[in-house]
Amino acid sequence: MDALEFRNLYWNYYTQLENDFFSYSPYCEIDQCNDNAFSVKYLQLLLSVCGEIDSICKTFCKALDNDFDPDTAGIDNYISILREEYPTFATEKVKIIGYKYREMQPWKSIAYGYAPNWWHNYNAIKHHRDQEQNGKANYKYANQKNVIDALCALYVLLEYWAAKKFVIGRDEAIKQLNANPNEHTMYSLKSRHLNLTNWTFYETYMGQYPWFNPRRFYLYLEGVKPL
């Protein structure tokens, strides 16, 4: 799969999901006071976003571990592999551009070995929509906060997967004193609405697109703080 195919198969679908969510903001403002606001639209979007997370995790984890079996694997298997391969994954924080909203850390819980709340709520909605938890109908957990968490989680996942597939190898990148952004094809995979606050690997040059600095990325994975 080349970068263009990746964009056509995965990135374009992500941007459609993202655009769908932000298109609802004129009717339900993106604000913490609306965390528990639920709707059929949010339900539809949560199922779509989390379904895409599940699908990508299977493909991504298989690329990271040859012994991984996507046919039998579930969230616990994804967590185990992502924690081992990327110590920084659980620490990633996401800001919503243009809104005074809390900074999200959608994968935080996997650092402790358990699935995020938004994932549990997604499963409850998917499999037991007619039941209740904590005195509230499961379908009411299809709320704004869970959709934001899930969308941010998908964005983090896609950026890591793209880096795995399209950034030049670690050894070559570390040897470079100044990584050449033209060494790879991972470009213009930045969201217009979300921002990974720790990721300073994109640099804007004279051209049309933001480019990714692989040397900084690998140093970051080793614990070197972003510039």
GUDREN-992463 format. One record per residue: residue number from 0; residue in one letter; x, y, z of N, C-alpha, C in turn. Coordinates in nm, 2 decimals. Example, Ala and Ser with C-alpha at 12.3 -4.5 7.8 and 13.67 -1.06 7.14 Angstrom:
 zavo domi     nu     nv     nw    cau    cav    caw     cu     cv     cw
    0    A   1.32  -0.57   0.78   1.23  -0.45   0.78   1.32  -0.33   0.78
    1    S   1.28  -0.22   0.71   1.37  -0.11   0.71   1.29   0.00   0.79
! end
This chain:
 zavo domi     nu     nv     nw    cau    cav    caw     cu     cv     cw
    0    M   0.08  -0.12   0.00   0.00   0.00   0.00   0.09   0.12   0.00
    1    D   0.07   0.21  -0.10   0.14   0.34  -0.10   0.06   0.45  -0.02
    2    A   0.12   0.57  -0.01   0.06   0.67   0.06  -0.08   0.72   0.00
    3    L  -0.09   0.72  -0.13  -0.21   0.76  -0.20  -0.32   0.66  -0.16
    4    E  -0.29   0.53  -0.17  -0.39   0.43  -0.13  -0.43   0.44   0.01
    5    F  -0.33   0.46   0.10  -0.36   0.48   0.24  -0.46   0.60   0.26
    6    R  -0.44   0.71   0.19  -0.53   0.82   0.20  -0.67   0.78   0.15
    7    N  -0.68   0.71   0.04  -0.80   0.68  -0.02  -0.88   0.58   0.06
    8    L  -0.81   0.49   0.13  -0.88   0.38   0.20  -0.91   0.42   0.34
    9    Y  -0.83   0.50   0.41  -0.84   0.52   0.55  -0.85   0.67   0.59
   10    W  -0.76   0.75   0.54  -0.75   0.89   0.58  -0.88   0.97   0.53
   11    N  -0.92   0.95   0.41  -1.04   1.02   0.36  -1.16   0.98   0.44
   12    Y  -1.17   0.85   0.48  -1.29   0.81   0.57  -1.28   0.88   0.70
   13    Y  -1.16   0.89   0.76  -1.15   0.96   0.89  -1.19   1.10   0.88
   14    T  -1.15   1.17   0.77  -1.18   1.31   0.76  -1.33   1.33   0.74
   15    Q  -1.40   1.23   0.68  -1.54   1.24   0.66  -1.61   1.22   0.80
   16    L  -1.56   1.13   0.88  -1.62   1.11   1.02  -1.60   1.24   1.10
   17    E  -1.48   1.30   1.09  -1.45   1.42   1.16  -1.54   1.53   1.11
   18    N  -1.55   1.55   0.98  -1.64   1.65   0.93  -1.79   1.64   0.97
   19    D  -1.83   1.51   0.98  -1.97   1.48   1.02  -1.99   1.53   1.17
   20    F  -1.89   1.50   1.25  -1.90   1.54   1.39  -1.91   1.69   1.40
   21    F  -1.82   1.76   1.34  -1.81   1.91   1.35  -1.93   1.98   1.28
   22    S  -1.99   1.91   1.19  -2.11   1.97   1.13  -2.23   1.97   1.22
   23    Y  -2.22   1.90   1.33  -2.33   1.90   1.43  -2.32   2.01   1.53
   24    S  -2.21   2.08   1.53  -2.18   2.18   1.63  -2.28   2.30   1.63
   25    P  -2.34   2.34   1.51  -2.44   2.45   1.51  -2.57   2.41   1.59
   26    Y  -2.59   2.28   1.61  -2.71   2.23   1.68  -2.68   2.19   1.82
   27    C  -2.56   2.15   1.85  -2.51   2.11   1.98  -2.37   2.16   2.00
   28    E  -2.35   2.27   2.06  -2.22   2.33   2.07  -2.12   2.24   2.14
   29    I  -2.00   2.24   2.08  -1.89   2.16   2.14  -1.84   2.23   2.27
   30    D  -1.89   2.18   2.38  -1.87   2.24   2.51  -1.88   2.14   2.62
   31    Q  -1.81   2.15   2.73  -1.81   2.05   2.83  -1.95   2.04   2.90
   32    C  -2.03   2.15   2.89  -2.16   2.14   2.95  -2.25   2.05   2.87
   33    N  -2.21   2.02   2.75  -2.29   1.93   2.66  -2.23   1.79   2.66
   34    D  -2.14   1.76   2.75  -2.08   1.62   2.76  -2.18   1.51   2.75
   35    N  -2.29   1.52   2.82  -2.39   1.42   2.83  -2.50   1.43   2.73
   36    A  -2.49   1.53   2.64  -2.59   1.54   2.54  -2.58   1.42   2.44
   37    F  -2.70   1.35   2.42  -2.70   1.23   2.34  -2.80   1.25   2.23
   38    S  -2.77   1.18   2.12  -2.87   1.18   2.01  -2.84   1.06   1.92
   39    V  -2.94   1.04   1.83  -2.92   0.93   1.73  -2.80   0.96   1.64
   40    K  -2.77   1.08   1.61  -2.66   1.12   1.52  -2.53   1.08   1.60
   41    Y  -2.52   1.11   1.72  -2.40   1.07   1.80  -2.39   0.92   1.81
   42    L  -2.50   0.85   1.82  -2.50   0.71   1.83  -2.44   0.65   1.70
   43    Q  -2.49   0.70   1.59  -2.45   0.66   1.45  -2.30   0.68   1.44
   44    L  -2.25   0.80   1.48  -2.11   0.84   1.47  -2.02   0.76   1.56
   45    L  -2.06   0.73   1.68  -1.98   0.65   1.77  -1.97   0.51   1.72
   46    L  -2.07   0.45   1.67  -2.06   0.32   1.61  -1.96   0.31   1.50
   47    S  -1.97   0.41   1.41  -1.88   0.42   1.29  -1.74   0.44   1.33
   48    V  -1.71   0.54   1.42  -1.57   0.57   1.46  -1.51   0.45   1.53
   49    C  -1.58   0.39   1.63  -1.52   0.28   1.70  -1.51   0.15   1.62
   50    G  -1.60   0.13   1.52  -1.59   0.02   1.43  -1.46   0.04   1.35
   51    E  -1.43   0.16   1.31  -1.31   0.19   1.23  -1.18   0.17   1.32
   52    I  -1.19   0.20   1.45  -1.08   0.18   1.54  -1.05   0.03   1.55
   53    D  -1.16  -0.05   1.56  -1.14  -0.19   1.57  -1.08  -0.25   1.45
   54    S  -1.12  -0.21   1.33  -1.07  -0.25   1.21  -0.92  -0.22   1.19
   55    I  -0.89  -0.09   1.22  -0.75  -0.05   1.20  -0.66  -0.12   1.30
   56    C  -0.70  -0.13   1.43  -0.62  -0.20   1.53  -0.58  -0.34   1.48
   57    K  -0.67  -0.41   1.42  -0.64  -0.55   1.37  -0.53  -0.54   1.27
   58    T  -0.54  -0.45   1.17  -0.44  -0.44   1.07  -0.30  -0.39   1.12
   59    F  -0.31  -0.29   1.21  -0.19  -0.23   1.26  -0.12  -0.32   1.35
   60    C  -0.19  -0.39   1.44  -0.13  -0.49   1.53  -0.07  -0.60   1.46
   61    K  -0.13  -0.65   1.35  -0.07  -0.75   1.27   0.07  -0.71   1.21
   62    A   0.07  -0.58   1.17   0.20  -0.53   1.12   0.31  -0.52   1.23
   63    L   0.27  -0.50   1.35   0.36  -0.49   1.46   0.40  -0.63   1.52
   64    D   0.32  -0.73   1.51   0.34  -0.86   1.57   0.29  -0.97   1.47
   65    N   0.38  -1.04   1.42   0.35  -1.15   1.32   0.26  -1.26   1.39
   66    D   0.27  -1.27   1.52   0.19  -1.38   1.58   0.05  -1.33   1.62
   67    F   0.02  -1.21   1.59  -0.11  -1.16   1.62  -0.21  -1.22   1.53
   68    D  -0.33  -1.27   1.58  -0.43  -1.33   1.50  -0.55  -1.23   1.50
   69    P  -0.57  -1.16   1.39  -0.68  -1.06   1.39  -0.82  -1.12   1.40
   70    D  -0.83  -1.25   1.36  -0.96  -1.32   1.37  -1.01  -1.35   1.51
   71    T  -0.92  -1.36   1.60  -0.96  -1.39   1.74  -0.93  -1.28   1.84
   72    A  -0.86  -1.18   1.79  -0.82  -1.07   1.88  -0.93  -0.97   1.92
   73    G  -0.91  -0.91   2.04  -1.00  -0.81   2.08  -0.92  -0.69   2.14
   74    I  -0.99  -0.61   2.21  -0.93  -0.49   2.27  -0.81  -0.52   2.36
   75    D  -0.82  -0.62   2.44  -0.71  -0.65   2.53  -0.59  -0.69   2.46
   76    N  -0.60  -0.75   2.34  -0.48  -0.79   2.26  -0.42  -0.66   2.20
   77    Y  -0.51  -0.57   2.15  -0.46  -0.44   2.09  -0.38  -0.37   2.20
   78    I  -0.44  -0.36   2.32  -0.37  -0.28   2.43  -0.24  -0.34   2.46
   79    S  -0.22  -0.47   2.47  -0.10  -0.53   2.50   0.01  -0.50   2.39
   80    I  -0.02  -0.50   2.27   0.07  -0.47   2.16   0.11  -0.33   2.15
   81    L   0.01  -0.24   2.16   0.03  -0.10   2.15   0.11  -0.05   2.27
   82    R   0.09  -0.10   2.39   0.17  -0.06   2.51   0.31  -0.10   2.49
   83    E   0.33  -0.22   2.44   0.47  -0.27   2.43   0.55  -0.20   2.32
   84    E   0.48  -0.17   2.21   0.55  -0.11   2.09   0.57   0.04   2.11
   85    Y   0.47   0.10   2.17   0.47   0.25   2.18   0.44   0.30   2.32
   86    P   0.55   0.31   2.40   0.52   0.36   2.54   0.46   0.50   2.54
   87    T   0.47   0.58   2.44   0.41   0.71   2.43   0.27   0.71   2.39
   88    F   0.22   0.60   2.34   0.08   0.59   2.28  -0.02   0.64   2.39
   89    A  -0.02   0.58   2.51  -0.12   0.62   2.61  -0.11   0.76   2.66
   90    T   0.01   0.82   2.64   0.03   0.96   2.69  -0.02   1.07   2.59
   91    E  -0.05   1.03   2.47  -0.09   1.13   2.37  -0.21   1.21   2.41
   92    K  -0.20   1.34   2.39  -0.31   1.43   2.42  -0.35   1.51   2.30
   93    V  -0.48   1.53   2.29  -0.54   1.59   2.17  -0.62   1.72   2.21
   94    K  -0.60   1.82   2.14  -0.68   1.94   2.16  -0.77   1.96   2.04
   95    I  -0.89   2.02   2.07  -0.98   2.05   1.96  -0.95   2.20   1.92
   96    I  -0.92   2.22   1.79  -0.88   2.35   1.74  -1.01   2.44   1.73
   97    G  -0.99   2.56   1.79  -1.10   2.65   1.78  -1.21   2.65   1.88
   98    Y  -1.19   2.56   1.98  -1.29   2.55   2.09  -1.22   2.55   2.22
   99    K  -1.29   2.61   2.32  -1.23   2.60   2.46  -1.29   2.48   2.53
  100    Y  -1.22   2.37   2.50  -1.26   2.24   2.54  -1.14   2.17   2.61
  101    R  -1.17   2.08   2.70  -1.06   2.01   2.77  -0.97   1.94   2.68
  102    E  -0.84   1.92   2.72  -0.75   1.85   2.64  -0.78   1.70   2.66
  103    M  -0.79   1.62   2.56  -0.83   1.48   2.56  -0.70   1.39   2.57
  104    Q  -0.71   1.28   2.64  -0.61   1.18   2.64  -0.68   1.05   2.63
  105    P  -0.72   1.02   2.51  -0.82   0.91   2.48  -0.77   0.77   2.51
  106    W  -0.64   0.75   2.51  -0.59   0.61   2.53  -0.52   0.60   2.67
  107    K  -0.54   0.69   2.76  -0.47   0.70   2.89  -0.48   0.57   2.97
  108    S  -0.60   0.51   2.97  -0.62   0.39   3.05  -0.54   0.27   3.01
  109    I  -0.49   0.26   2.88  -0.42   0.14   2.84  -0.28   0.14   2.90
  110    A  -0.23   0.25   2.96  -0.11   0.25   3.04  -0.12   0.16   3.16
  111    Y  -0.24   0.14   3.21  -0.27   0.06   3.32  -0.33  -0.08   3.28
  112    G  -0.34  -0.10   3.15  -0.38  -0.23   3.10  -0.53  -0.25   3.08
  113    Y  -0.61  -0.15   3.09  -0.75  -0.17   3.06  -0.81  -0.07   2.96
  114    A  -0.92  -0.11   2.90  -0.98  -0.04   2.79  -1.04   0.09   2.84
  115    P  -1.04   0.19   2.75  -1.10   0.32   2.79  -1.25   0.31   2.81
  116    N  -1.30   0.41   2.89  -1.44   0.41   2.91  -1.53   0.43   2.79
  117    W  -1.48   0.51   2.69  -1.55   0.53   2.57  -1.57   0.40   2.49
  118    W  -1.47   0.31   2.51  -1.47   0.18   2.44  -1.58   0.09   2.51
  119    H  -1.58   0.09   2.64  -1.68   0.01   2.71  -1.82   0.06   2.68
  120    N  -1.84   0.19   2.67  -1.97   0.25   2.64  -2.01   0.21   2.50
  121    Y  -1.91   0.22   2.41  -1.94   0.17   2.27  -1.99   0.03   2.26
  122    N  -1.92  -0.06   2.33  -1.97  -0.20   2.33  -2.10  -0.22   2.40
  123    A  -2.13  -0.14   2.50  -2.26  -0.15   2.56  -2.37  -0.11   2.47
  124    I  -2.34   0.00   2.39  -2.44   0.05   2.29  -2.46  -0.05   2.18
  125    K  -2.35  -0.10   2.14  -2.35  -0.19   2.02  -2.42  -0.32   2.05
  126    H  -2.39  -0.38   2.17  -2.45  -0.52   2.20  -2.57  -0.52   2.29
  127    H  -2.58  -0.41   2.38  -2.69  -0.41   2.48  -2.76  -0.28   2.48
  128    R  -2.80  -0.23   2.37  -2.86  -0.10   2.36  -2.98  -0.08   2.45
  129    D  -3.05  -0.19   2.47  -3.18  -0.19   2.54  -3.16  -0.20   2.69
  130    Q  -3.04  -0.22   2.73  -3.02  -0.24   2.88  -2.96  -0.11   2.94
  131    E  -2.94  -0.12   3.07  -2.89   0.00   3.15  -2.76  -0.03   3.22
  132    Q  -2.69   0.08   3.25  -2.57   0.07   3.34  -2.57   0.20   3.42
  133    N  -2.54   0.18   3.55  -2.54   0.29   3.65  -2.67   0.37   3.64
  134    G  -2.78   0.30   3.62  -2.91   0.36   3.63  -2.95   0.44   3.50
  135    K  -2.87   0.43   3.40  -2.90   0.50   3.27  -2.90   0.41   3.15
  136    A  -2.99   0.43   3.06  -3.00   0.35   2.94  -2.87   0.36   2.86
  137    N  -2.83   0.24   2.81  -2.70   0.24   2.74  -2.70   0.33   2.62
  138    Y  -2.81   0.35   2.55  -2.81   0.43   2.43  -2.78   0.58   2.47
  139    K  -2.80   0.62   2.59  -2.78   0.76   2.63  -2.63   0.78   2.65
  140    Y  -2.55   0.68   2.64  -2.40   0.70   2.65  -2.35   0.73   2.51
  141    A  -2.44   0.74   2.41  -2.40   0.79   2.28  -2.40   0.94   2.29
  142    N  -2.31   1.00   2.37  -2.31   1.14   2.40  -2.19   1.21   2.33
  143    Q  -2.19   1.34   2.35  -2.08   1.42   2.28  -1.95   1.38   2.33
  144    K  -1.93   1.37   2.46  -1.80   1.34   2.52  -1.74   1.20   2.46
  145    N  -1.82   1.10   2.46  -1.78   0.97   2.41  -1.74   0.98   2.27
  146    V  -1.81   1.05   2.19  -1.78   1.07   2.05  -1.65   1.14   2.03
  147    I  -1.63   1.25   2.11  -1.50   1.32   2.10  -1.39   1.24   2.14
  148    D  -1.40   1.16   2.25  -1.30   1.07   2.29  -1.26   0.97   2.18
  149    A  -1.36   0.91   2.13  -1.34   0.81   2.02  -1.28   0.87   1.90
  150    L  -1.32   0.98   1.86  -1.27   1.05   1.74  -1.12   1.09   1.76
  151    C  -1.09   1.14   1.88  -0.95   1.17   1.92  -0.86   1.04   1.92
  152    A  -0.92   0.93   1.97  -0.85   0.80   1.97  -0.82   0.75   1.83
  153    L  -0.91   0.77   1.74  -0.89   0.73   1.60  -0.78   0.81   1.54
  154    Y  -0.78   0.94   1.57  -0.68   1.03   1.51  -0.54   0.98   1.56
  155    V  -0.53   0.96   1.69  -0.40   0.91   1.74  -0.36   0.78   1.67
  156    L  -0.45   0.69   1.66  -0.42   0.56   1.60  -0.37   0.57   1.46
  157    L  -0.44   0.66   1.38  -0.41   0.67   1.24  -0.27   0.74   1.22
  158    E  -0.24   0.84   1.31  -0.11   0.90   1.29   0.00   0.80   1.32
  159    Y  -0.01   0.72   1.43   0.09   0.62   1.46   0.10   0.52   1.34
  160    W  -0.01   0.48   1.29   0.00   0.38   1.18   0.06   0.43   1.06
  161    A   0.03   0.56   1.03   0.09   0.62   0.91   0.24   0.63   0.93
  162    A   0.28   0.67   1.05   0.42   0.68   1.08   0.49   0.55   1.06
  163    K   0.43   0.44   1.11   0.48   0.30   1.09   0.50   0.27   0.94
  164    K   0.40   0.31   0.86   0.40   0.26   0.72   0.49   0.35   0.63
  165    F   0.49   0.48   0.66   0.55   0.57   0.56   0.67   0.66   0.60
  166    V   0.71   0.65   0.73   0.82   0.72   0.77   0.95   0.64   0.75
  167    I   1.06   0.70   0.71   1.18   0.62   0.69   1.22   0.55   0.82
  168    G   1.30   0.45   0.80   1.34   0.36   0.91   1.42   0.44   1.02
  169    R   1.41   0.38   1.15   1.46   0.45   1.26   1.61   0.47   1.25
  170    D   1.69   0.37   1.21   1.83   0.38   1.20   1.88   0.49   1.11
  171    E   1.81   0.50   0.99   1.84   0.60   0.89   1.81   0.74   0.94
  172    A   1.69   0.75   1.01   1.65   0.88   1.06   1.74   0.93   1.17
  173    I   1.78   0.85   1.26   1.86   0.89   1.37   2.00   0.94   1.32
  174    K   2.05   0.88   1.21   2.18   0.92   1.16   2.17   1.06   1.10
  175    Q   2.06   1.10   1.06   2.05   1.23   0.99   2.06   1.34   1.09
  176    L   2.14   1.44   1.07   2.15   1.55   1.16   2.03   1.64   1.14
  177    N   1.99   1.65   1.01   1.87   1.73   0.98   1.78   1.65   0.89
  178    A   1.68   1.59   0.94   1.60   1.50   0.85   1.54   1.57   0.74
  179    N   1.55   1.51   0.62   1.50   1.57   0.50   1.35   1.53   0.48
  180    P   1.26   1.63   0.48   1.12   1.59   0.48   1.08   1.52   0.35
  181    N   1.17   1.53   0.25   1.14   1.47   0.12   1.18   1.32   0.12
  182    E   1.23   1.27   0.23   1.27   1.13   0.24   1.16   1.03   0.24
  183    H   1.04   1.08   0.26   0.93   0.99   0.28   0.80   1.05   0.22
  184    T   0.69   0.98   0.23   0.57   1.03   0.16   0.45   1.06   0.26
  185    M   0.49   1.07   0.39   0.38   1.10   0.49   0.36   1.25   0.49
  186    Y   0.27   1.30   0.41   0.24   1.45   0.41   0.09   1.47   0.41
  187    S   0.06   1.59   0.46  -0.08   1.64   0.47  -0.18   1.55   0.54
  188    L  -0.12   1.47   0.64  -0.21   1.39   0.72  -0.24   1.46   0.86
  189    K  -0.26   1.59   0.85  -0.29   1.66   0.97  -0.44   1.70   0.97
  190    S  -0.50   1.68   1.08  -0.64   1.72   1.09  -0.66   1.87   1.09
  191    R  -0.77   1.91   1.04  -0.80   2.06   1.04  -0.87   2.09   1.17
  192    H  -0.91   1.99   1.25  -0.99   2.02   1.37  -0.92   1.97   1.50
  193    L  -0.83   1.87   1.49  -0.77   1.82   1.61  -0.61   1.84   1.60
  194    N  -0.55   1.84   1.71  -0.41   1.87   1.72  -0.35   1.78   1.83
  195    L  -0.25   1.70   1.79  -0.17   1.62   1.88  -0.07   1.71   1.95
  196    T  -0.09   1.74   2.07  -0.01   1.85   2.14   0.14   1.81   2.15
  197    N   0.17   1.69   2.16   0.32   1.65   2.18   0.39   1.63   2.04
  198    W   0.31   1.63   1.94   0.37   1.60   1.81   0.42   1.73   1.74
  199    T   0.55   1.75   1.74   0.60   1.87   1.68   0.69   1.82   1.56
  200    F   0.65   1.71   1.50   0.73   1.65   1.39   0.68   1.70   1.25
  201    Y   0.57   1.77   1.25   0.53   1.84   1.13   0.59   1.97   1.12
  202    E   0.65   2.00   1.00   0.71   2.13   0.98   0.66   2.19   0.85
  203    T   0.62   2.31   0.85   0.57   2.38   0.73   0.68   2.44   0.65
  204    Y   0.70   2.41   0.53   0.80   2.46   0.44   0.73   2.55   0.34
  205    M   0.81   2.59   0.23   0.76   2.68   0.13   0.65   2.61   0.05
  206    G   0.64   2.48   0.05   0.55   2.41  -0.03   0.41   2.41   0.02
  207    Q   0.32   2.33  -0.04   0.18   2.34   0.00   0.15   2.26   0.12
  208    Y   0.23   2.15   0.15   0.19   2.06   0.26   0.28   2.07   0.38
  209    P   0.23   2.03   0.50   0.31   2.01   0.61   0.38   1.88   0.60
  210    W   0.51   1.87   0.64   0.59   1.75   0.63   0.63   1.70   0.77
  211    F   0.67   1.58   0.77   0.69   1.50   0.90   0.84   1.48   0.92
  212    N   0.89   1.52   1.04   1.04   1.50   1.07   1.06   1.37   1.14
  213    P   1.11   1.26   1.07   1.12   1.13   1.13   1.22   1.12   1.24
  214    R   1.33   1.20   1.23   1.43   1.20   1.33   1.37   1.24   1.47
  215    R   1.30   1.34   1.47   1.23   1.39   1.59   1.13   1.28   1.65
  216    F   1.06   1.22   1.55   0.96   1.12   1.59   1.03   1.00   1.67
  217    Y   1.14   0.95   1.62   1.20   0.84   1.68   1.26   0.88   1.81
  218    L   1.32   0.99   1.82   1.37   1.04   1.95   1.26   1.06   2.05
  219    Y   1.14   1.10   2.01   1.03   1.12   2.09   0.98   0.98   2.15
  220    L   0.98   0.88   2.06   0.94   0.74   2.11   1.04   0.69   2.22
  221    E   1.17   0.74   2.21   1.27   0.70   2.31   1.26   0.78   2.44
  222    G   1.17   0.88   2.44   1.16   0.96   2.56   1.22   1.10   2.56
  223    V   1.27   1.14   2.44   1.32   1.27   2.43   1.20   1.37   2.42
  224    K   1.20   1.47   2.50   1.08   1.56   2.49   1.08   1.64   2.36
  225    P   0.96   1.66   2.31   0.95   1.74   2.18   1.01   1.88   2.20
  226    L   1.06   1.93   2.09   1.11   2.07   2.09   1.00   2.17   2.10
! end
